[in-house]
Amino acid sequence: MRLNWSETLPEAGPAMRAVSKIAHSSTLEPFLLELVNIRASQINGCAHCLDMHTKDASAMGETDQRMHLVAVWRESPVYSPRERAALAWTEALTLLPETGAPDDVYEEIADVFTPQEQVALTIAITTINTWNRLAVGFRSSVGDYVSRRSKIA
């Protein structure tokens, strides 16, 4: 069994949540942020975060279809241009050593996100990647998460 990182370094959790709050306090759509969290967590193989973010997205009213298809978003017509650009940027930054954050993917986000939203989106992506590494590295539990989110009207 691996250590519990949040008990071992208690100040780490609040610091991570403070960074996460930057993106969630921005003008980015809550559903878009959950799709980003789901896609990065799929790429990183983070069962803990997938469990959390699919439950949160569902509690907010996201459809099962959109959550199931996010792994193959390029072939699916259910995502908006903003969501498609965000998912492409998510993949580019999550797979940074392979992609180098290509200019064409950056141009896609620049076309549909304000400069402030571009930064907030990038913070959201880098933050979920950090959460994924903490959860995978320390083998965080899977399945016991209960969402505190509510449906968005």
Protein Blocks (a to p, Z undefined) as FASTA:
>chain_A
ZZdfklmmmmlmmmmmmmmmmmmmmmbdfklmmmmmmmmmmmnopaklmmmmmmmmmmno
pafklmmmmmmmmmpckbcfklmmmmmmmmmmmmmmmnoppaklmmmmmmmpcfklmmmm
mmmmmmmmmmmmmmmmnopaehjaccfbdcdZZ
